[in-house]
């Protein structure tokens, strides 16, 4: 299993920005097939926010397109989620996800709260 640790969550005002980080196992980071960010709001199921493959291809949920950007830095063994123009509806616990040769790993999550 891939070890994942999220950070960067917090409280921000609507319209503000926040960058989440997810540190993954350094020895296999470059070999991870895909890294993603999911979120789960109170009373709702976990949903995909953004994904990035080992080849650099990205995909985003319609609700965050144009506002969020996912990227990865192999030198730092870290995947990022840059969140701009935040809305109260973005409030959720954000989870890092990794797919490594069929194995799925999850981080513990980081809380993002957007105030109006």
Secondary structure, DSSP 8 states (H G I E B T S, - for coil): ---EEEE--EEEETT--EEEEEEE-TTTGGG-SEEEEEEE-TTS--EEEEEEETT--EEE-TTTTTTEEEEEEGGGTEEEEEE-S--GGG-EEEEEEEEETTEEEE---EEEEEE-
